[in-house]
Amino acid sequence: MENNILLLFLTLIPGIGPARIKAIIEYLHGQPKNVLLADVRDLMQVPGIGEPLARQIYNFIHHTQTRQAAEKSAEEQISRLHHINASLITILDPAYPPLLKQIYDPPPCLFVRGTLPPANCPALAVVGTRHASLYGIQCTAMLCRDLVSFGVSIYSGMAYGIDIAAHTATLDSGGLTVAVLASGVDTIYTDPKGKLWPKIIEQGALISEEWLGSALSPAKFPKRNRIISGISAGTIVVESDIKGGSLITATVALEQNREVFAVPGSIFSPTSRGTNKLIQQGVAKAIMNGDDIIIELGPQFIKSCPAKPALQTGIPLISLTPQEEAILFTMGTEPMHIDALATAASIDIPSLLVHLFELELKTAITQQPGQLFQKKNI
């Protein structure tokens, strides 16, 4: 039985999860096929496996019908992966993410659509609330642009809100991004129309430890979160309430001996209560830009992946008329009402509307309800 099939086969044995499979592989010195030859006494030598579980594993492997059914299921998964141009990376493969391999319970198998960043490239996770504010989305975009300029790959969970903002900003900046899913890589529940995930496959990958066709359940999100934090050198929490799922990811990151960073926010904003609490408790470092993160992690973090200029889509790379430049110079960091902008720029409103329309087309500004306008990529 080849390793891909064998490791999928092991995940079907009741009572053993990723941590015990890792222990079995280590006990067998990286030769998991020897588990097929092990007796109960051998299996009892594996840390975390007592006699009842050892007998359960032995009986599963040596019961002909059970073993054949498990092998068939594993082979069908490999076949289904080929149909969607996906692949399987096991913990024994050189391409398996090295940081992820270090955690207590690394997934024995990763289903991958696309291409994982090179193993030597620095990686950071960006997570946050599904109910992201404009402030949170702007912070996410700025941080991802900064980090991409250092050659950092961005990992997130492709949930609504901050996660999707992180993937989008990284793609727009020409960076590599990886979406870690709680479902199989054949079911992208947050992007059923395929507006984002095909681009992620082109500039990164979709990955999951869940089998193709498996049903989504609440229990799979914490499992997904441990991969997001474990595969990265640090986790950045942009926005989260006190009980947000992102705080669970931050807690797991600390348990995995990873760095945690948090974006401070207004004390009046529910979506900043969690991040502010992380900073207040001293478990996360407050950050305001990508440089803060790079400085904290040190030069060793990025030395193996040379910095490259970000392919920004912001203001510096677009052609502006002198009048448009003057309008942008007048705008601050906060949304500005058209009347106030007209007064500050000394321009009549009909002419201003024409310029604002052009600036929107050039993605230099965004319009918000109530005739408010805001500079992008600030």
C-alpha positions as CSV (number, residue, x, y, z in Angstrom):
1,M,0.0,0.0,0.0
2,E,1.6,3.3,-1.1
3,N,2.0,6.1,1.5
4,N,-0.8,8.3,0.2
5,I,-3.3,5.5,0.4
6,L,-1.9,4.2,3.7
7,L,-2.1,7.6,5.5
8,L,-5.7,8.2,4.3
9,F,-6.4,4.6,5.5
10,L,-5.0,5.4,9.0
11,T,-7.3,8.5,9.3
12,L,-10.3,6.1,9.0
13,I,-9.4,4.0,12.1
14,P,-11.7,5.0,15.0
15,G,-9.9,6.3,18.1
16,I,-6.8,7.7,16.5
17,G,-6.5,11.3,15.3
18,P,-3.7,13.4,13.9
19,A,-1.7,13.3,17.2
20,R,-1.7,9.6,17.5
21,I,-1.0,9.1,13.8
22,K,2.1,11.3,14.2
23,A,3.1,9.2,17.2
24,I,2.7,6.0,15.2
25,I,4.8,7.4,12.3
26,E,7.6,8.6,14.7
27,Y,7.6,5.2,16.5
28,L,7.9,3.4,13.1
29,H,10.8,5.8,12.1
30,G,8.9,7.3,9.2
31,Q,7.8,3.9,7.8
32,P,4.0,3.8,8.3
33,K,3.7,0.7,6.2
34,N,5.1,-1.3,9.1
35,V,1.9,-0.6,11.0
36,L,0.4,-3.3,8.8
37,L,2.8,-5.8,10.3
38,A,2.6,-4.6,13.9
39,D,0.9,-6.8,16.6
40,V,-1.0,-5.5,19.6
41,R,2.2,-5.5,21.8
42,D,4.0,-3.4,19.2
43,L,1.2,-0.9,19.0
44,M,1.1,-0.5,22.8
45,Q,4.6,0.9,22.6
46,V,3.4,4.0,20.8
47,P,2.9,6.9,23.2
48,G,-0.8,7.5,23.9
49,I,-1.9,4.1,22.8
50,G,-3.0,1.6,25.5
51,E,-4.1,-2.0,25.1
52,P,-7.8,-1.3,24.2
53,L,-6.9,1.1,21.4
54,A,-4.0,-1.1,20.2
55,R,-6.4,-4.0,19.9
56,Q,-8.9,-1.8,18.1
57,I,-6.3,-0.6,15.6
58,Y,-5.1,-4.2,15.1
59,N,-8.6,-5.5,14.5
60,F,-9.4,-2.7,12.0
61,I,-6.3,-3.5,10.0
62,H,-6.6,-7.2,10.0
63,H,-10.4,-7.5,9.5
64,T,-10.5,-8.2,5.8
65,Q,-13.8,-6.5,4.9
66,T,-13.1,-3.5,7.0
67,R,-9.6,-3.1,5.6
68,Q,-10.7,-3.5,2.0
69,A,-13.5,-0.9,2.5
70,A,-11.1,1.6,3.9
71,E,-8.6,1.0,1.1
72,K,-11.3,1.5,-1.4
73,S,-12.5,4.8,0.2
74,A,-8.9,6.1,0.1
75,E,-8.4,5.1,-3.5
76,E,-11.7,6.8,-4.4
77,Q,-10.5,10.0,-2.8
78,I,-7.3,10.0,-4.8
79,S,-9.4,9.5,-8.0
80,R,-11.7,12.4,-7.1
81,L,-8.7,14.6,-6.4
82,H,-7.4,14.0,-10.0
83,H,-10.8,15.0,-11.4
84,I,-10.6,18.5,-9.9
85,N,-6.8,18.9,-10.6
86,A,-6.0,18.6,-6.9
87,S,-3.4,16.6,-5.1
88,L,-2.6,15.0,-1.7
89,I,0.4,16.0,0.4
90,T,1.2,13.8,3.3
91,I,3.3,14.5,6.4
92,L,6.0,12.3,4.8
93,D,6.3,14.4,1.7
94,P,9.1,17.0,1.3
95,A,6.5,19.6,0.2
96,Y,4.6,19.3,3.5
97,P,4.8,22.7,5.3
98,P,7.6,22.4,7.8
99,L,6.1,24.6,10.4
100,L,2.9,22.6,10.4
101,K,4.8,19.4,10.9
102,Q,6.1,20.8,14.2
103,I,2.7,21.1,16.0
104,Y,1.3,18.5,18.4
105,D,-1.4,17.3,16.0
106,P,-0.4,18.0,12.4
107,P,-2.8,16.7,9.7
108,P,-1.5,13.4,8.3
109,C,-2.8,14.5,4.9
110,L,-3.5,17.8,3.2
111,F,-5.8,18.0,0.2
112,V,-4.4,20.8,-2.1
113,R,-5.9,22.7,-5.0
114,G,-3.3,25.0,-6.5
115,T,0.4,25.3,-5.4
116,L,1.6,25.8,-1.9
117,P,4.3,28.5,-1.5
118,P,7.9,27.2,-1.3
119,A,8.7,25.7,2.1
120,N,11.4,28.4,2.7
121,C,9.1,31.4,2.2
122,P,7.9,33.2,5.3
123,A,4.2,32.8,6.1
124,L,1.8,34.7,8.3
125,A,-1.9,34.2,9.1
126,V,-4.4,37.1,9.0
127,V,-7.7,36.4,10.7
128,G,-10.6,38.4,12.1
129,T,-14.3,38.8,12.5
130,R,-16.9,37.9,9.8
131,H,-18.5,41.3,10.7
132,A,-15.6,43.4,9.5
133,S,-15.8,47.2,9.7
134,L,-14.5,49.5,7.0
135,Y,-11.6,50.2,9.4
136,G,-10.8,46.5,9.7
137,I,-10.9,46.0,5.9
138,Q,-8.6,48.9,5.4
139,C,-6.2,47.7,8.0
140,T,-6.2,44.3,6.4
141,A,-5.5,45.7,3.0
142,M,-2.6,47.8,4.3
143,L,-1.0,45.0,6.3
144,C,-1.2,42.5,3.4
145,R,0.3,45.0,1.0
146,D,3.1,45.7,3.4
147,L,3.8,42.0,4.0
148,V,3.6,41.0,0.4
149,S,6.4,43.6,-0.3
150,F,8.6,41.5,2.0
151,G,7.8,38.3,0.1
152,V,5.5,37.0,2.9
153,S,2.7,34.5,2.0
154,I,-0.7,35.2,3.6
155,Y,-2.8,32.4,5.1
156,S,-6.4,32.7,6.2
157,G,-9.6,30.8,6.5
158,M,-11.7,32.3,3.6
159,A,-14.5,33.2,6.0
160,Y,-16.6,36.3,5.3
161,G,-15.1,39.5,6.5
162,I,-11.5,39.9,7.4
163,D,-10.4,36.5,6.0
164,I,-11.7,37.2,2.5
165,A,-10.4,40.8,2.7
166,A,-6.9,39.3,3.4
167,H,-7.0,36.9,0.5
168,T,-8.3,39.7,-1.8
169,A,-5.7,42.3,-0.8
170,T,-2.9,39.7,-1.2
171,L,-4.0,38.8,-4.7
172,D,-4.4,42.4,-5.6
173,S,-0.8,43.0,-4.4
174,G,0.6,40.2,-6.5
175,G,1.3,38.0,-3.5
176,L,0.8,34.3,-2.6
177,T,-2.2,33.4,-0.5
178,V,-3.5,30.1,0.9
179,A,-7.1,29.5,2.1
180,V,-7.4,26.9,4.7
181,L,-10.9,25.4,4.5
182,A,-13.1,23.7,7.1
183,S,-14.8,21.9,4.3
184,G,-13.3,19.8,1.5
185,V,-11.4,21.6,-1.2
186,D,-14.3,20.7,-3.6
187,T,-16.8,22.8,-1.6
188,I,-16.0,26.5,-1.1
189,Y,-19.1,27.4,0.8
190,T,-18.2,31.1,1.2
191,D,-17.6,31.6,-2.5
192,P,-20.1,29.3,-4.3
193,K,-20.0,31.5,-7.5
194,G,-16.3,31.3,-7.8
195,K,-15.5,35.0,-7.7
196,L,-12.4,34.5,-5.5
197,W,-11.2,31.0,-5.1
198,P,-10.1,30.4,-8.8
199,K,-7.8,33.4,-8.4
200,I,-6.4,31.9,-5.1
201,I,-5.6,28.7,-7.0
202,E,-3.7,30.7,-9.6
203,Q,-1.7,32.6,-6.9
204,G,-1.6,30.0,-4.1
205,A,-3.8,27.2,-3.0
206,L,-6.9,26.0,-1.2
207,I,-6.0,23.4,1.4
208,S,-7.9,21.2,3.9
209,E,-7.5,18.1,5.9
210,E,-11.2,17.2,5.3
211,W,-12.0,14.6,2.7
212,L,-13.7,15.5,-0.5
213,G,-17.5,15.4,-0.1
214,S,-17.4,15.6,3.7
215,A,-20.2,17.6,5.4
216,L,-19.4,20.8,7.1
217,S,-19.9,20.9,10.9
218,P,-19.1,23.4,13.7
219,A,-16.5,21.1,15.1
220,K,-14.4,21.4,12.0
221,F,-13.7,25.1,12.4
222,P,-11.4,24.8,15.4
223,K,-9.6,22.0,13.6
224,R,-9.2,24.3,10.6
225,N,-8.0,27.1,12.9
226,R,-5.1,25.1,14.3
227,I,-3.8,24.6,10.8
228,I,-4.0,28.3,10.0
229,S,-1.9,29.2,13.1
230,G,0.3,26.2,12.9
231,I,1.4,26.6,9.3
232,S,2.4,30.3,9.9
233,A,5.2,31.9,11.9
234,G,2.6,34.3,13.5
235,T,-1.0,35.1,13.5
236,I,-2.4,38.7,13.0
237,V,-5.8,39.3,14.5
238,V,-7.3,42.4,12.8
239,E,-10.8,42.6,14.4
240,S,-12.5,40.3,16.8
241,D,-15.1,40.6,19.6
242,I,-14.4,39.1,23.0
243,K,-15.7,35.6,22.0
244,G,-14.8,35.7,18.4
245,G,-13.4,32.6,16.6
246,S,-10.3,34.6,15.8
247,L,-9.4,34.7,19.5
248,I,-9.5,30.9,19.5
249,T,-7.0,30.9,16.7
250,A,-4.8,33.3,18.7
251,T,-5.0,31.0,21.7
252,V,-4.0,28.0,19.7
253,A,-1.2,30.0,18.1
254,L,0.2,30.7,21.5
255,E,0.0,27.0,22.5
256,Q,1.9,26.2,19.3
257,N,4.6,28.7,20.3
258,R,3.8,31.1,17.5
259,E,3.7,34.9,17.7
260,V,0.4,36.7,17.9
261,F,-0.2,40.3,16.7
262,A,-3.3,42.4,17.1
263,V,-4.5,45.6,15.5
264,P,-5.7,48.1,18.2
265,G,-9.1,49.7,17.6
266,S,-11.7,52.0,19.1
267,I,-12.7,51.1,22.7
268,F,-16.3,51.8,21.6
269,S,-16.2,49.2,18.7
270,P,-17.4,45.7,19.5
271,T,-15.1,44.4,16.7
272,S,-12.1,45.7,18.6
273,R,-12.9,44.5,22.0
274,G,-11.2,41.2,21.5
275,T,-8.0,42.6,19.8
276,N,-7.7,45.3,22.5
277,K,-8.1,42.6,25.2
278,L,-5.3,40.6,23.6
279,I,-3.0,43.6,23.8
280,Q,-4.1,44.5,27.3
281,Q,-3.3,41.0,28.5
282,G,0.1,41.2,27.0
283,V,-0.4,38.1,24.8
284,A,-0.4,40.0,21.5
285,K,1.9,42.7,20.2
286,A,0.0,45.8,19.0
287,I,0.9,46.6,15.4
288,M,0.1,49.5,13.1
289,N,1.9,48.4,9.9
290,G,3.8,45.5,8.3
291,D,7.2,46.9,9.5
292,D,6.1,46.4,13.1
293,I,5.6,42.7,12.4
294,I,8.8,42.2,10.5
295,I,10.9,44.0,13.2
296,E,9.3,41.8,15.9
297,L,10.0,38.6,14.0
298,G,13.5,39.6,13.1
299,P,15.7,39.3,10.0
300,Q,15.8,35.5,10.2
301,F,12.1,35.5,9.3
302,I,12.6,36.9,5.8
303,K,16.2,36.1,5.0
304,S,15.3,33.0,3.0
305,C,12.8,34.8,0.8
306,P,14.1,38.0,-0.7
307,A,11.8,41.1,-0.6
308,K,10.1,42.0,-3.8
309,P,8.1,45.1,-4.8
310,A,4.4,44.7,-4.2
311,L,2.3,44.9,-7.3
312,Q,0.1,47.5,-5.8
313,T,-3.1,48.6,-7.3
314,G,-3.3,51.7,-5.3
315,I,-2.7,55.4,-6.0
316,P,1.0,55.4,-6.7
317,L,0.6,53.2,-9.8
318,I,-2.3,55.0,-11.5
319,S,-2.3,58.1,-13.6
320,L,-3.9,61.1,-12.0
321,T,-4.6,64.6,-13.3
322,P,-3.4,67.6,-11.3
323,Q,-6.9,68.3,-10.2
324,E,-7.4,64.7,-9.0
325,E,-4.1,64.8,-7.1
326,A,-5.3,68.0,-5.4
327,I,-8.6,66.4,-4.4
328,L,-6.8,63.3,-3.0
329,F,-4.4,65.5,-1.1
330,T,-7.3,67.3,0.5
331,M,-8.9,64.1,1.7
332,G,-7.8,62.8,5.0
333,T,-7.9,59.2,6.3
334,E,-11.6,59.4,7.3
335,P,-14.7,59.5,5.0
336,M,-15.4,63.0,3.9
337,H,-18.8,64.5,2.9
338,I,-19.0,66.0,-0.5
339,D,-19.9,69.4,0.8
340,A,-16.9,69.5,3.1
341,L,-14.7,68.2,0.3
342,A,-15.9,70.8,-2.1
343,T,-15.1,73.6,0.4
344,A,-11.7,72.2,1.3
345,A,-10.7,71.7,-2.4
346,S,-12.2,75.0,-3.5
347,I,-14.2,73.4,-6.3
348,D,-17.9,73.5,-7.2
349,I,-19.9,70.3,-6.5
350,P,-20.8,69.6,-10.2
351,S,-17.1,69.6,-11.2
352,L,-16.2,67.7,-8.1
353,L,-18.6,65.0,-8.9
354,V,-17.0,64.5,-12.3
355,H,-13.5,64.2,-10.7
356,L,-14.8,61.8,-8.0
357,F,-16.4,59.6,-10.7
358,E,-13.0,59.4,-12.4
359,L,-11.2,58.7,-9.2
360,E,-13.7,55.8,-8.4
361,L,-13.0,54.3,-11.9
362,K,-9.3,54.5,-11.1
363,T,-9.9,52.7,-7.7
364,A,-8.4,55.6,-5.9
365,I,-11.5,56.3,-3.7
366,T,-14.6,54.6,-2.5
367,Q,-18.1,56.1,-2.1
368,Q,-20.1,55.3,1.0
369,P,-23.7,56.0,1.8
370,G,-24.7,59.6,2.6
371,Q,-22.4,61.2,-0.1
372,L,-19.3,60.3,1.8
373,F,-16.0,59.6,0.0
374,Q,-12.8,58.0,1.3
375,K,-9.4,57.6,-0.1
376,K,-8.3,53.9,-0.7
377,N,-5.1,52.2,0.2
378,I,-4.3,54.8,2.9
